[in-house]
Amino acid sequence: MTLTPQWLDELRARTSLSTLIGRTIKVTKAGREYKACCPFHNEKTPSFTINDEKGFYHCFGCGAHGDAIRWMTDQRGLPFMEAVKELAQAAGMDVPAADPRAARRAEAAKGLHDAMAAAQSFFEEQLGGIDGGDARAYLQKRGISDATRRAFGFGFSPDSRGRLKTALKDFGEPMLVEAGLLIDPDGAEPDGGNARKRDSYDRFRGRLMLPIRDIRGRVIAFGGRIIGAGEPKYLNSPDTPLFDKGRTLYNIDRASPASRSTGRVVVVEGYMDVIALAQAGFSDAVAPLGTALTEHQIERLWKMVEVPILCFDGDTAGQKAAIRAATRALPLLRPGHSLAFATLPTGQDPDDLIRASGAQAMDAVLGSAEPLIERLWRHEMAAAPLDTPEQKAALKQRLRAVTDAIQHPDVRAHYAHAFRERYDALFFARREAAPFQPRTPSGSGSRWQRDKRGNWKPPIPPVGTEARAIGVSGMEQRLLRAILAALLRHPEQIASHREMLSALQIGDPLLAQLLAAMISASFRKETVETQALLTILGQGELYNMAKGMLRADAFTLTPDRMTTDPDRLARDLEEAVRVMAQGPELEAALEEATRRFKDDVSEENLAEQQRVRALKADHDRRLAELAQSEDIV
């Protein structure tokens, strides 16, 4: 069809802009113009003006400006042609048709729309009559108010095979079948020979009815919920010339303008969820119609907002639906356009949550929606165990398949980079971007920090901490020197034992400085060599101490196995460091158990004191064995 500038000017001239806008917001006469509070931004003092003579609106607050068509596209969210068609219908103008076939299709569609509008009136009338008593009781039980019932157009289809057919007989059976209102049991099969043609009958019987509307608010289909026993529980209209369930979103006509003010659109699982949210004040919710979210529906959502929120149930079915939507969106992703995911508590739908905890609980759920990449990462992480190298490699392969599905090169590159960072941080020791947080016996939670030169410095214990330090002599100090000597010879082991090493409280200041320098160096590289470590230490006491430890006759750990069996060295180091770290902790635990027993002489406290004392004795015995071992020269 061709819309000439002259035809569009005539359409604007026949449209009263103040009347059109006044259907949505309150307008007030102000001289030759009208004023209102702007619907495009929040304001208390009207700065939105409407000029009927010139045919435009303008907001002096946010700059919104346009004519009748622009109002329909920006505020109502209609596509351009839909906006033109609705204005033309109100103005009594025919939209030009490109050819006779298009004109015939438009006329046929007009007849179907009229039939659907008549069916909606019939269903609403039945809900208010005698037959609609059980349906009204169901609405009352669900807590649906009369205002909500009217806003969403609830109706009722009597449990009869021909009541609607009789009421709409003027439209003719073929049109009612085409509209999906009647079922033709013979379908398109020809009437052969003496075969008797069976009568068509009402599709919806004994159901609470909900109209499904297009973006312009016209009824294009119905959804019906059974009242009483029967299957299926929910029944939707079939696909028709007016209705394509894969392209339609329930409540799109109301949610689209609402999303213009909220900047949000929420996708829930079904139309009763949409209605419960609307009644609680969430007017920007939509739902697919009995199918998983399709590519067409995702694109339609993106015309409303760049990042719609998908809010599904927390049960298995709801989370599977969320992942299906996420997977379907991957090839469509483009800069700025994505999805977010909010999860309802398990066992609750929006109505349950709002009834139990109020609208603020729903607000909290929507406010905690996670980005698409987070949902995909968590799903792939939980898809299979990650205990073996093969399973870890399988995770990497699954993540690669996710990124390969993304068509846009820039988006795909960012996803690949983000997944690679998370994967490396999960399975590899290098954590330079996220500094290691050592465990401290005092429970202070202090973090390692960089100094002005970028070197890592150990945490400073809080004032008042009296954790016992490793002595400057005796078995603990002997074992400590052996540990440090082994780490100097095998610096690649530092990162593996860094957490327990960081927890050690060392009484000898020079040994403490040497350990801190070694740990700091391990943050710089995934693997640091002995010579590089000596260079970092520089000249001075630390350097001389380290060189002394590296002499062949100096303290070391398992010298006869340190080169031929690195796995054994790693296990010996882990045990030695663990034994050293446990000493102060066990002493503190024994002191606490003894104090409790003194304060309360009970069998329970006595048993706890004896248990900790036995652990401390075992620890001291193992410490002596390690410190006096022939492996420590």
N, C-alpha and C positions, 0 to 999 in steps of 0.2 A: 504494500500500500504506500501511497505517496501523500505525505502531509505537507502541504504548501504553507509558506509563511502567512499567506492570507487566511487560510483555514484556521491555523493556530491562533492568529490574532482575533478571529471571530469567536473562537472558543473562549479566549480570555475575556473578551468583551461581554459575553453572555454569562460569565461566572461572577457572582458577587463574592469578592474575596473576604470581606468581613463576615458574611454569612458562613462561608466555607470554614474559615478559621474558628468562628464562634461555635462550631459543632464540637470542637476539641477543647478549647480554653475559653475562659470568660473574657469578653471584650467589652469595653466601655466607650461610649461616644465622647469625643473630645474635639469640639468644633466641627471641622469638615473631615476629620480623621477619626480613627478608633485607636484606643490604647489597650495594652494588656501586659501582664508579666510574661517575659520571654520564655517560651517552652524549650529553648535550646540551651539555656543556662539558668542556674538558680539565682533568683533576685526577688526582693521584697517590694521595691519601688518600680512601677511599670516604666520600661524604656523601649518597649516593642510597639511600633506604630503600624497601622494598616491604612492605606490610601486606596479607596475604591475607584476614585476618578482615574488615577494613574495605573491602578492595577498591580501594586507591589506592596510588600511588607518590608520593614527595616527595623533592626534592633540597634540602638545606639550604645548598648552595653557590650555585646559580643560581635557585632557586625553582620549577623545573619541577614540575608537579603534575598528576595526572590518574588516570583509571581505565583499564580495558582498551581501551575504544573510543578514548580520547584517545591511548593509546600507539600504536595502529595508525595514527591520523591524523597524529600529530606525529613519531613516530620512523620509521614505515614510509612515510609520505607518502600513505596511501590516502585517497580520498574517504570521507565518512561512511558512505554506504550500502555501499560495497565493504568497509569495515572491519566493519560489522555482519554482512554476508553471510559473510565469512571466519570470524568468531568463532562465528556460528551453526552453520556447517558443522562446525567443530571440536567444538562442544558438542552436536551431534546435534539441533538445533532447526530447525524450518521457519520461514523468514521469511514473514510474512503476505503473501498476494497480494491485490491490490485487487479482482480479478474473475477469473472462470474463464479468460478469454483470457490474462491475465497469468500465471496458474498454468501454462497449457499452454506458453506461451513459455519460462517458467522451466524446465519439465521438458524441453523440447526442447533448450534450451541446456545443461542438465546432461548430456544424452546426447551432444551434440557435444563437450563438455569431456572426457567419458570416452573418446570415440573419439580425440581428440587426445593424451590421456595414454597410451593404448595404442599409438598410432603412435610416440610418443617412446620408449617402452620398446623397441619393435621396432627402431627405428633404432639405439639405443644398443647393443642386442645384436648387430646386424649389424656395427657398427664393431669390436667385439671378436672377431668370427669370421674365418673364412678369407677371405670376400669383402671384408673391410675392410682388407686389407693395404696396398693402394695409398693409401687414405685416411689410414691411420695414418702411412705414410711421408711423405705431404704435410704432416701436422701436425708431424712431427718436423723436416722441412725448414724449416717456418715458425718453428720454435723454440717451439712451444706445448707447455707442460708438461702432465703428466698431471693435476695439480691444476686447472689452467685448463680442461682438456678436460672434467673432471667437473663443475666449477662452472658451465660454460656449456652442458653437456648435449650435446656433439658426438655425432653419430651418422652412419650411412651407409645410403643407399638402394641396394639391389642393382640392377644393370643388367638389370631384368626387368620385364615388363609386368604381372605378376600376383602377385608375392611378397607385397606388402603387402595386396593385396585378399584373398588367401587367408588371411593371418594374422589379419585383422580381419573375417572374413566374418560373425561373429556380430552385428556392428553393422548389417549390411544395406547393400547398395549405395547406396540413396538417401541414407542418412545420411553415408556416406563421400564421396559426390559433393558433398553440401551442405557438408561440412567442408573441401572443396578437396583431399582426398587422392587421389581418383580423378577421371579425366576421362571424361565421358559424350560420346562423339562425336556422338550424335544430339541432345544437348541437350534442350530442352523440346518438340521437335517431336513431334507424334503419330505413332504407328506406322500408316501408311496402307496399306491394301490388302494386297498380297502382299510389300511391302517387308520385307526382313529386317533386324531390329534388330541393330546392331553392339554388341559387348561393350565395357564400360567397362574402363579400364586405369589403372595407377599413374601419377600425375602426376610423381613424382620418381623418376628412374632413373639409377644410376651417379653419385650426387652425395654430397658431404660435407654432412651435414645439421646445421642449427642451429635449435633451437626459438626461436620468438618468443613472449614471454610478456606477459601483461597486468600491470597494477599489482599484482595479487594473486599473481603468480608462476605463473599457470595458462597452459599452452601453448595458444595461440590460432591459431598459424600456423607455417610453416616457411620457412626460406631454405636453398637448396641450391646449392653450388658444384660445377661439373662436375669430375670427376677424369679427366684425360686430355683427348682432343680432343672437341669438341662445342660447340654453341651452344644457348641463351645461356650465357655464363659463369656468371652468377648467376640463379637463378630463385626467385621468392617465391610463396607461396600467393596465390590470387586473393582478392578481397574475399568474405567469408562473413558469416553472422550473428554470428560471434565476432570477425571481423577486418576492420577498416577501416584500410587502410594510411595514409590521410591523417590519421588520428587517433592512430595508434600510433607510439611511439618504441621502438626496440630498446634493451633493457637497462633499461627504466624501472623494473622491479621491484627491481633492485639499486642503480641510481643514485639513486633517490629517497631511501632512507634514508641513503645515503652523503653526499648533498648537505646533509643536516641537520647533519652535523658539519663538512664542509668549507666550507659557505656558498657553494658553487659548483656549476655543472653545465656540462659541456663537450659541445658538439655537434660530432661529426665526420661524415665523409662516408659511411662504411659500417660494417657490423658487424665486419669483421675489424680495422678501426681501433679500435673499442671494445674488442675482446678484447686487442689489443696494449697498449693503455693500461692496462687492468685488470691485466694480468700485470706491468706496470711499476710498479703501485701507485696508478694513477689510477682509482679505483673509481666516479667520478662522471660517467662519459661515456655519452652516448646517441647514436643515429644515426637519421635518417629512413630509410624503407625504399624506396629506389629512386625517390623523388620529391623535388622541391624541398620545402623546409620550408613547411608549410601554416599557415594561421591557427590551426587547432585545435591543432597541435603547438606553436606559439608560446605560446598561452594555457596549454597544459599545462606548458610549461617555466616560465612565470611563477608557477605554483602552487608550484614548487620553490624558485626564487630570482628576485629582481627583475631581475637583469641576467645572463642566460646568456651564455656565451662560445662563439661560433661559430668553430671552428678548421678551416679548409678548406685544401686544397693551394694552393701559390703559383702553379700553372700557370693558364692562361687559363680552363679549365673550372671550376677551383676558385673563382677570383675572380668568375666570372659567377654561380656558385651563391650566393656571399656577397652579391652585389648583389641577386639575386632575393629572397633572404631579407630583406635590408634594406628593399627596396621593399614587400614584402608586410607588413612589420611597421608601416609608417608609419601606416596608418589605425587601428591598434590601440594606438598609444603612449598612455600615460597617466602621470601624475606618479609618478616613481620606477621605472617599468618601461621597460626599453630592451633593447638588445643590445650586446654588445662583440664585436670581431673580432680573432682571432689568425691570423696567416698563417704556414704552414709554409714552409721553404725550398723553392724550386722543384725539382721532381723528387723530393721526399721525402714519404712519408706518415708517420704517427706511428711505425710500426714501423721504417722506415728511419732516422728521426732518433734514436730511442732506441737502436737497435743501433749507430749510428755514434758518437753523442756522449753517450749515457746519459740517464737520466731527468731530470737537471738541465737538459739542453738543452730538453726539453719544458717543464719548469717555466719556463724563461726565455721561451719562445714564449708561453705562457699569461700570464705576468706582464707582457708587453709588449702585451697586447690593447688595441686602440684603441676609443674610444667610437663609437657609431653615427654621430654627426654628423661625426666625422673621416673615416670611411670614405665617407660620402656626398659630403663636400666634395672629397676627393681624386678620387673617381670622376667627378664633374662637371667638375672642373678638367682631367682627362685626356681627357675625351670628345671634345674638338675643339680646334684651335689657338685661341690668344688674341692674335693679332697685330693684328687690325683692330678698329675701333670696333664693327662689326657682330658680330664674333665675341665680343667682350666683352659686348655686349648679349644675345647668345644664352645666354651663361653665366648672366647674371642671370635670364633667362627660365626656364632649366632649374632653377635654385635655387628660383624661385617655384613651379614645378610640384611640387617636393619638399615644400615647406611646405604647399601647398594640399591635399596628400594626407593631412595629419595632421588627424584629427577633433577631438582635444581642444583647446579654444581656448587654454588656457594654454601647453601644450606647443608648439602651432603658433606662438604669439607669440614664445616664446623661440628657436625655430629661426629664425624670420624675422629676429629681432634679431641673432642670432649670424652668420647668413649675410651680413647687410647690413654688419656690422662688418668681416668678413673681405674682402668684396668692395671696400669703400671703402679699406681698408688696402692692398689689392693694386693698385688702379688710380688712386687719388687721392693727391695730395701730402701731405695733412694727416696727420700721424702723432703728434699730441699725446699719445695714450695710450701710444705706444711711441717714446721719444726716438730721434732719428736718431743713428747711430753713425758719426762721420766717419772717413775714412781718414787716417791719420797717416803721414808719411814714415818715422818711426822704427819703425813697426810695433808701437807700444805697445798699440794696441787700446783706448786710453782713451776713455771716453764723455763726452758733454756731460751736465752735471748742473744741477739747479736750485739757486739760492741761496735764502736765507731768504725773499726776497720773491717767489719763484716764477719768477724770470727764468732763462733758459738761459745757462750759462757755458761757455766753450770748455774742452776738456780741457787739463790741465796736463802738459807733457812730463815723462817720468821723469828722475830725477837722472842726469846723465852724458850726456844726449843732446846731440850737437854738430851737429845738422842745420843747414846754412847757411840763414840767413834772407835774405829779400829786402832788398836794400840800401836805404839811406835816400836814395840819389841814383842817377842813371844811368837806363838804358833800362828796367830792371825797375820802378823806382819811378815812372817816368813812365807806364808802361802800367798799373800798379796804380791810380794815381789816376784814370786814364780809366775803368777797370773800376768803381771805387767810385762815380764820378760817374754812370755809366750805371745802376747799381743804385739809386742815390738817385732818379733820374728814373723808373725802372721797377722799383719794389720787388717787383712780382709775379714778377720773374725770379729773385729770391734763392733761393726754394725749389728751383727747377729746377737750380741750379748749387751747391746747398749743400754737397754732398759734396766737390767739388774746392775750393771756397772754404775749407772747414774744414781742408783739408790744407796751406794756405799758411802758411809761417813768415815773419812780417813783422818786419823790423828796426825800423821806426819805431813806437814804442809807441802814439802817438796814432792812426795809421792802423790798427794792430792792434785797438785798443779800438773804433774806429768799425765795423770789419768784424764784430767779435764782437757788438756791439750790434745790428747789422742782422740777423745770423743768428738771434740770440735772439728778435728781434721776429717773424721769419718763422715761428717755432714757435707763436706765439700765434694767428695767423689764417692761413687758407689764402691770403688776399690782404691785404697791408697797403699803405695809401696813403702817398704821400710826406709829406703834412702830419702824418699820424699817426706816421710814423717820426720826424719832427723833434720832435714832442711827447715821444716816448719818450726821445729823446736829452737833453731838458731844456736848461737854459741852461749855458753853459760852453764849454770848448775844443772838445769834440766837436760841439756845436751850431754854433759859429762856423765850424768846418772844413766841416761839411756844407753850411751856407748858402753858403760860398764856392765849393764845388764846383758848386752849382746855378746860379751866375751864367752868363749866356749866353756869356761869353768864357772860361769855365774849361775845364779838361780834361773831355773827354767822348769817347764812342765813337760813330762814325758819326752825327754830328749831323744830316746831311741825310736820314737814313733812319729815325731812331729813332721817329717817330710814324706814318709812312706804311707802314712794313714791319716790324712787330714780329717776324715770323719771322726776317727777316734779322738783326735785333738779337740775337735769341736765339742764332743760329748764330755771330755774331761774338763774343758774350760767351763762348760755350762754347770757341771756339778760343783766345781771349785767356787765359782762366783756365787752360785745359789747358797752354798754352805756359808760363805762369808756374809752374804746379805741377811741370812736368817738369824745370825747370832744376835744382833741388837733387837730384832723383832721378838725373838723368843724370850730374851731377858725382860723386855717391856711387858710381854704377856704374862710371864711368871710373876713379876712385881704386882701387876694388876690382880691376878688370881689370888696371890697371897694377901693383898689388901682386902679383897672381898671376903676371904675366909676369916680374917681378923674381925671385920665389921659384922659378919653374920656366920657364926660357927654352925654350918649345916652340912649334911652329907653331900648335897649337890655341889656346894662350893669346895668342899674338901676333895671330891672326885675331880673337879676341874683343875684344882691346884696340882694334884698328883699327875693328871694327864699331861699338863704343860711341863711339869718337872721332868717327866719321862722323855718328852720330846727334846727338851733342852739337854738331857744327858746323852741321848742318841746323837744330837748335833755335835756336842763337844767331843764325843768319841770319834766321829767321822772327821772332824777338824784335825784332831791329833793324828789320825791315820794319814790324811792328805799331807799335813805339814812335815811328817817324819818319813814320808815315802822315799824309797830309794830313787824314785824318778825325779825328786827335787834335789839337785846337786848343791 
